[in-house]
Amino acid sequence: MLEKMRNIGIMAHIDAGKTTTTERILYYTKKIHKIGEIDDGQATMDWMAQEQERGITICSAATTTYWKDYQINIIDTPGHVDFTAEVERSLRVLDGAVAVICAVDGVQPQTETVWHQADKFKVPRICFMNKMDRIGADFFGSMADVAEKFGVNCLALQIPIGEGADFEGVIDLLNMKEIRWNAEDEGETFEITEIASERKAQADEWHEKLVDAVASSDDALAELYLEGKEITVDQLKKAIRKGTIERTFVPFVMGSARHNQGVQPLIDAIVDYLPCPTEVPPAEGLHIKRDKEEKVSVPCDIKGMPLGLVFKIQYDREMGSLCYVRMYSGKITSGSQVFNVGKKKRERVNRILRMHADKSEPMDSVSAGDIAVFIGLKLAQTGDTLGSEGMPVTLESLKFPEPVISIAIEPESLSDRDKLNETLAILSKEDPTFTSHEDAETGQLIISGMGELHLDVLVTRMKDDFKVNARVGNPQVTYREAVTATAEVTENFSKVLAGKENTAGITLKVEPREQGAGNSYSITASTKDIPEEIIEAVKSSCEAALSSGIRYGYPCTDTAITVTNLDWNELTSTPFAFEACAAQAFDHACAKASPELLEPVMNVDITCPKEFVGDAMSQVTQRGGMIMGQDSKSSGELIHAQAPMAKMFGFSTNLRSVTQGRASFSLEFSHFQIKQGGLGNAY
């Protein structure tokens, strides 16, 4: 029954109340029998030891619950910018999302990040205005903030009865009733009453706005509206559902998750307005068996060929790799074999589990539209497509941002070295934004991630969860190299090895690409009669050269390589000769093309009280940063800036000391820019 299924994510800024809201949804849908609080480290969805200690969500946790015959698969995502990949891969496989907005602060920096990620995947969403009982709560102001920042039509389904300390409940604009929750039974029961006379005029005004907005998006309702005929609640709901799925508008409900107010209407809104798996556009994939890769759409059909996407991998000490899979078509049963399309290998699914945070229950099979965990897959990685040889379609893989911060790590003893390497392999399989490599010059093991918190969390996991004894160095910045001009060289190679002559000739051009475009490789030379292994050798040599850098050994970025001519001799040319020749040509071309060292620049968002704005700004400008703008919020000022990553170490300590501990900030990678003065004192 796909129309009775919802795959949703809960997304928001740090501390807007995602996990608290999820916790209440689970409680009222009878999935849990006691509400766990984040502050006590008892939240069901924050099951990792570190999540409980730090009071933040690190891993997106999946769970399934039921409400009025509907199955709701929920993914609670992290809010911290360092774990942005977790949000990205969750949104990729969801059909709808609930954006939790803080009624006091409105749109916060990280709300913008997750909102744009949801736009990227065209995810329909509804908003839950949380913390309505906090001092300074402003439902209408925060809703206007969403409309202004994201250019969306906001549709209030409720208006508040009082705000801040006076918040009593909500007026339901569809049924035109007042709803208040009982504090004695943790909000499980609520009273529905007629609208009080003093609030009737405001309720009528907002009801009229609601009907007007919905009717203008639906022709049938517009006709009824213009003729002055009655529009029923069911007709309105149907039109709101259609408008939400088409992303014509974003419905708003409200409450205070912490004080158990407003959660049941939110669950109703999830069921009523967010799409089921068949109501979203079919997934797009590439058919790889035909001569050329052809785009195909994959309708959500239980009777179709099996096709699923691995969107997350989590390591479990007893069960090994848990592969979270969203099924797009067909059905996979426990104990059957699946075909990993990208790796062209078959694997057996030993068991299929339905997850509830860190607990699980076995399933016999999983069908199109559902989300489950597969156990027994050894080769699968995040972004892999599982299907069958009969339908070799790869779903679009996930692209992740580049790591920008690195630290050196070394085992305390030789016996710890193998354990450390094993652990790093597991962690990088789990988290694609975490990488490790050995520095060719120093022999040090370097691990890289999205930020100081990200690496801190991973190092703590290595020590606590995997019991690896390791020493950790100070954070360092991950630099990049790029050419800033165009250069073309012709290189010839000739060497006699074991009595056999090896020759090759290549003309190769390097040129800069626009910021953020990444590297590219193309071959315009005539390849007629040239063996495939020679062409492959040139390509792999150029790609290896891009990753090993130009001058300092840092990976290249935004650089295009074009091979314009290949001088091939049937008797003496070998793949080895072309590999060596391509590497030489790349080095010589780059040396002529004005290579530069690039450093990562971060977006810095600082929230602080008005009286400390000057001090906070000077902290950024002292570190070579630029102030980009400033917004006023009821909770204080929001400063937008950009600064080089290398200068931001230790920033939090300085910021706290000049603002008496009342400012907070978030860092997010923006772009790479030319580093002034070369490497100099980069270390």
N, C-alpha and C positions, 0 to 999 in steps of 0.2 A: 504494500500500500504506500507507494511513493508520495501520494498527495498528503499523507498523514505524517510525513517526515520533514524535519527542519535541521539543516546543518548551519549552525551560527557560531560567531566568535564574539567575544566581549573585548572591546578595545578602548583605550583611553590613555591620558597622560598619567604619570606616576602619581599615586595617592588620590586619584579621582574616585576610586572605590570599585574597581573591576572585580577583584576577588571577593570583596564583601557582598557585592550584588550577586555574583555567581553562587556564593554560599547560601544566600537567602532563597534563590531560585531552587536550589537543591532541597532546601528545608521544606518549602511550601509544596514541592512536587513529591514529597515523602521519600526522596532518595536518601536523605540523612535525617536522623531523629534528634540531633542536637546541633545548634548553631555554633560553629567554631569561629573564634575571633582572631584576626591577624595579629592584634596587639599581644595576645597570649601565646602566639605561635601555634594555634590550634586549627587554622583554616584547612579544610579538606583538600582544596586544590593546590595550596602551597605545601606540598608533602616533602620536598627536599629539606634536609637539615639546615642548609644555608638559607633557604627561603624563610624558614621559621625564625632563624636567628636574626636575619637582616630585615625581616618584615617587608620584603619585596618579592615579586614574581620574577623568576629567572627562566624557567622552562614553561612553554605553553603546555597546559595539562588538559587532557581530553576526558570527557565524561558523557554519559547518556542518561537521560531521565525521561519521564512520561507525564503528560498533562492533558487531561480530557481526551484520551485515546490518541494523542499525538506523541510521536517519538522525537525528542529534541537532543541532537548531538551538539554538545557545547565545547568550545575550546576557549579557555581563559588565557589570554596572551599577556606577556610582560609589557610594562609601560616604559621601562628605562631604555634610553636610546642605545646603550651598548648591546642590547639584545634585540635589535631591530630585525635581524634575520629571522628570529622566532616568529615575529608578527607577520613578516612577509610570507613565509612559507605556510602559515596557518590561513591567511587571507586567500592564498592561491587556491585552496581546496574548499573554501566555504561558499555557501549560496547566499548568506545574508549576515549582517553584523549589527550588534548593538553598540553604539558609541556612548560611553558614559561621560557626561559633561558635568564639571563641578559648577553648581549654581552660584558660587561666590566668585570664582576666578574666570568662568566662561571658557573661551578657547585658549588653551595653554600651548607652549611650543611643541610638546610631543603629541598633542591632539592633532596638530597640523600634519605632523609626519605620518601618523597612522591613517588620517583621513585621506591624504594623497595616495598612500599605499592602497587603500580600499578603492579609490577612483581608478587607479592603474588596472586593477582586476575587475572593474565595473561591478562592485559588490553593492547591492541594495542595502540600505541601513535605516534603522530607527534610532532615535536618541532618547536616553534616559537621563533627565536632569537630576543629578544626585545632590545630597547635602542641602536639601531645601530648609532644614531646620537650623542651619548654621547662621550666625550673625553675618549680615551682609549679603545673604542669598538674594538673588534677583533673577527670577525666572524669565521675565520678558527681556531684560537687558542681555542676559546670557544667550537667549534664543536669537536676538538681533545680532549679537556678536558672531554666531555661527553663520547667519544669513550673509553678513557683510564679508567675513573672512573667506568663505567657501563659495559664495555666489549661488546658494541653494534656496529653494522655496521651503520655508519652515512651516509645518502644519501642526498647530497646537491641538492635541486631542483632549487636553485637560488644562484648567487654569488653577492656580493655588488658592486655598482658603488661608490667608495670612502667609507671611514669609518670615524667615529667620526664627527667632524665639516664639513668634506667634503662629507658626505653621501648624495647622490643625488637620488638614486633609486636602482633598482635591475636588473640583467640580468636573464631572465627566460630561464633556460637551456633546457627545453622541447621544447619550441617554438622558441628558439634562438632569443629573442627580448629583448630590453631594456624597462623598465617600470619606469615612473616618475609620482609622484602624484602632483596635483595642490593644493597649499596652500590656494588659494583664496576661494575655496568652501569646505574647511575642508577635502580635500582628496577624495571627492566623485567622481571626475573625474580624469582620469589618461591618460597619453600619452604613446602609444606604438610605439617605433621607431626601426629601424635597429641597429644592434650592431656597435658602432664606431670602426674604423679600429685599433686604438691603444689598444682596449680591446678584439679584435677578437681572438687573439692567446690564451689568458687566458680562454675565454669562450669556445673555441674549446676543450682545454685541460680538463676542468671540465665537458663538455658535454660528452666527451669520457669516463671519469671516471664513469659518471652516467650510460651510456649505458652498460659499462662493468660490473658494479656492478649488474644492473638489469638483464642483460642477463645471468649472472652466477647463478642466482636464478631461472631461468625459462628455461626449456629444449627447448621449441619451439623457443624462442628468441635466445638462444645460437646457435641453428642450423643456423638461419638467419645471426647471427653475424659472425660466423665462415666462412660462405659462402660469406661474404662481401655484403650481400643484405641490402636494405634500411629497417630500422625499423621505422614504423610510430609512431606518437605521441600517437594515441589511443592504439596501442599495448604496448607502454611503460607504459602508465597510467594504463592499465589493469594489467600489471605485477607488477607495484609499489603497486597497491591496494592489490594484492595477497600477496606480500612480507610483507607489513605493517600489514595485518591481521594475518599472520602467525608469526609475530614478527621476521622476518629474518633481517629486517633493519628498521631504524627510519628516515623518510624523514624530511628535514629541510627547512623551509622558514624563512624569516626575515623581519624586518621593525622597525618602531618606533610608537608604539600605541599612545603615547602621542601626536605625531605630525602627526597622521593620515596617516602613510605610511605603506604599505604592508599588510593591513588587508583584503582586498578583495581576494588576492591570498590565504590567510590563510583559509578563508571561503570556497573557492573552494577546497582547499586541504582536509578540513574536509569532504566535500561531496564526493570528488573523492576517498579518500584513507582510511577513517575510516569505520568500518563495520556497516552494518544495523543489527537489532536484530536477523535476521535469519542466519547471517554469523559468529556469535560467537558460541562456543560449547554450547549445551543445558545446562540449569541449572541442578544441581544435587540436589536431595532431598531424604529424607528417608520416605518410605511407612510404616506407623505405625500401620495399621490394621492387617497385617499378623502376624503370631506367632513371627517371629523375624523381627527386623527392616531391611528392604531391600533397598539398594541403587537403585533409579530409576532416569532416565534422563527425563527432562521435555522439550520437543521440543517447540519452540516458534510458537504456532499455535492458530490463532483466534478462530478456531472451536473446540479447545480442552476444557477440563474441566477448570473452572476458578481457577487461582492460582497467588497470588501476594505476595510481601514481603514488610512489613512496614520497611522503612529504616531510617525514621526520624519522630520525633513528635515535633510539635511547638504549643505553647499555644497562642490562640487569645482571647482577652477579650470578644468579642461579640460571636464568633462562637465556643469557647471551644477548644478542641484538634484538630489540623489539622494533619492528618496522611498522610505522603508522601508515596505513594505506587508505586512500580515498578511491572507492570504486566508481568508475564512470560508465561502465557497460558490463553486461553479463554477470556471471556468478563464479566464485572460486570456493571450492569446498576444502575442508580441513583434510590434510593427508595427500592432497593432489599435487601435481607438478605445475609450475608456472614457468613462462619463458621471459627472461629478462631481455627486453627488446634491444636496449642500447648495448649491452654486453654480449648479446647473442649466446646466452647460456641458459640451460634449464636448471631450476632449483625446486626442491620440495618444500611445500608449506606444511610443517609438522603440526602446528596448532594455530587456531584463529581465536583471538580473545576480544571481548568487549571490555574496554578499559573504563575504570572509574578512578581518576587520578592515579594512585600507585597500586590500586587493587584491581582485580580482573575476574571475569567469568568466561568460561569457554563457550565458543559458538561452533556450530556444525559447518556453517558457510556464511559468506558475506556477498551481498548482491549490489547491483548498480545503485548509486545514490547514498550508500552507507559508508561509514568510517569504521575501521577495525585495526587490530594489531596482528601482524603475521610473525610467527616464531619459526626459526629454522633456516632463514635466508642468510647465507654467508656472504654473498657478493653484493647484495643490494646496497645502494647509497642514496642519499637524499637527491630527489629529482629523477630517479630511475622509473621507467615505465614497465609494469608487469602485464603480460598478455599471453598470446599464444602465437605459434608460428603461422597459423592460418590468418592472423591479422597483425602483421608486424608494423604497428603504428606507434610512434613515439610521441608522447604528449610533451608540450613545450616545457623544457627543463627550467629550473629556477636560477635566476642570476643573483649573485650575492655581492655586496660591496666589498672592496678590498680592505684588508687589515691595515691599520695605520700606526700601530704602536707595538713594539717588540721588547722582550726581555730575554736575557740569557739564562739558561737553567742547566744545572749539572747535577748528576747523581752523587750522593755522598760516598758511595762505595761502588766498586765494579759490579757487585752482585745486584745493585739497584739499577744498573744501566739498562739491562734487558727489560726489567719491569717498567722503567720509565718510557722506553720506546713503545712497548705494548700499550701503555696507558695513553700516550700521545696519539697513537693510531686510533684507539677507541674514541677519544675525545674529538679528534678532527673528523671522524666519520659521523659523529653525533652533530657536530657544529661546523658547518662549512665556512664560517667566518674565522675559524681558529686554524692556524697553520703552523707547521714546525719544519725547520730545515737546519742542516749543519753548515756553518760558515766555512767556506772553502779555505780561507786564510788562517783563521784562528782555531778551527776545529771545534768551536763552541756550538752547543745546541741552542738555536734561537726559536722562541715561540712568539707568534704574532696574533693580535686580536683587535677588537673594535674600540677599546678604551681601557683605562686603568682598572675600572670596576670589573669589566669583562675578564681581564687576565687574573685579577685578584680572586674572582670566583673560581676560575678554572684551576689555579694553583692550589687553592684551598681544597677543591675536590680531589686533586691528585694526592694530597697529603692525607685527607680524612677518609675519603671513600675508597681510594685505591692503595692506601698505605705505602706510598712511594716516598722515600727519604731523598729530598733534593734541596739544593741551595739555589736561590733566585737572585739575579742581578738587578740593577736599577733599570727602570723603563728607558727605552730608546725609541727614537722616531724611525718609522719605515720610510725611507726616501725612494724616489724614482728617478730615472734618467730619460731624456727625450732629445730629439734633434730639433733645431729651430730654423733650419734652412733645408733646401733640397740639394742633393748631390748624387751623381751617377758615376760609377767606376766599372772598368772592365778588368777582370782578374783572370790570370791563367795559372794553372797548377800542373806541375810535372815532377814525378818522383819515381825512381826505380826501387821497387820493393820485391825481395826474393826473386830477383832476376826478371821481374815483369814490370813493364812501364805502365804507370797510372797517370792519365792526363784528364784535364777538365778545363773548360773556359766558361766564364759567367759574366754577363753585364747586369748590374744590379743598381736600382735606384732607391734611395731612402728620402722620405719627405715627412714634414710634420702634419699631424691631423688636428682637428679642433679639440679644445679642452674637453676631457671626459669621453672622447669617442673610442678610446682603447686602441689596441694595435690591429693592424690588418696585414695580410699577406696575399699577393696575387701574382699570377704569372701570365705575361702577355707574349712571351716568346713562343715561337712555333714548336710544338711538342710532337709533331708528326714523326713517326718512326723511332722516337726516343723511348726506351723501355720505362715502364711504370716505376720500377725501383729507383731509377736515376731521379725522376721527378719527385718521388717521395723523399729521397735523401736530401735534395735541395730544400724542400719544405721543412723537414724536421730540423735541419741544420739552422735555417733562418729562425725558426720558432725557439730553438735552444739559445740562439744568440740574443734574441729579444729578452729572454728571461735571465740571461747572465750579465746583461748590461753592456755599457760602452766603456766608461772610464773607471768608475768606482765599484762596479760589480752589483749595482742595484738593478732590479728589473726595469725594462723600458716601458713607457706608456705613451699613448697617443702618437705612435710612430708607424708609418706605412712602408712596407717593403714591396717593391715591384721587380720581378725578374724579367728583364726585357729581351735577353738573348742567352741561348745556351749553345756552347761550342762543343759538339759531341762527336767522338770518333768511335766507330763500331768496334775497332780492334783494341784500342788502349783505354777507353773511358770506363771507369768503375764507380759504383756508388760512393766508395770511400773517398775517391778523388774529388767528386762533386761536393761531398759534405765539407771537406777541408777547404775547397775553393770558395764555397758559399760563405763560410765563417770568415775567411780572410777578406772577401769582398765587402761583407757587412762592416767589419772593423774599419776598413779604409774609407768606405763611403760615409760612415758616421763621423769619423775624425774630420772629414771635410765639411760636414753639415752642421757646424756650430753646436755640438752637444752641450746640454745644460743639466745641472742637478735640480730636481724638483722636490719641494717639501710639501707635506700635507697641511692644508689650511682648514680650520674648524669653524663651524657656526657656533657661537657662544650665546646662550640665552640666559640672562641673569634676572631673577626676581628679587627685588629688595624694597624696603620701605622708602618713601619719598626723600626723607632726610639724608639717606646714604647714597643717593644716586651719583653724586659727584665723586665720592670715594670709590664706588664700584667701577665707574667709567675710567678713572685714572689708573686703576689696577690693570685694566685691559690695555689702555694706551701705552703704559709703561712696558708692556710685553710685546710691543710692536703690533698691537691689534687696531682695528678700525671700528668705530661705532657706526652701525648701519641704520639705526632707528630706535624709537622708543614708544611704548604703548602704556597708557594709564589704565590700571585695573583697580577694583575696589580693595583688593588685598595689598596693593603696592604698585610699583613701577616695573615694567618688563623691558629690559634693555636688550636689543639685538646687536651683536657684534661679530666680527671675524678676526681670528688670530692664528698665527702659526702654531702648530701642535707642539713643536720643540720648546716653545716659551711657556706652555701651559702647565708644566709639571709643578706641583706644589701650589697651584692657583687657589685651590679650595681653602687652604690654611690662611693664606693672605686675605682672601675675600672675607672669611669669617671674622678675622681679627679687626678689619676696618669697619665691619658692619655690626659688631657686637653679636656675631653668630646668627643674625636675622636674615641673611641673604642665602639664596640657593641658586645653583646654575646647572645647565646641562650642555654637553659638548656633542656635536654631531659632525662627521666628516663632510666637508663641502667640496673641495677640489684640490688639485696639486698646482703649485705655482713655482716659478723659478726662485731658487734659494739665492739670496744675495751673499756674495763673498765665498761661493763654493762650499766645500765641506768644512774648512776652517776648524772651529771648535765644536763640531757636531757631536763629538763624544766627550 
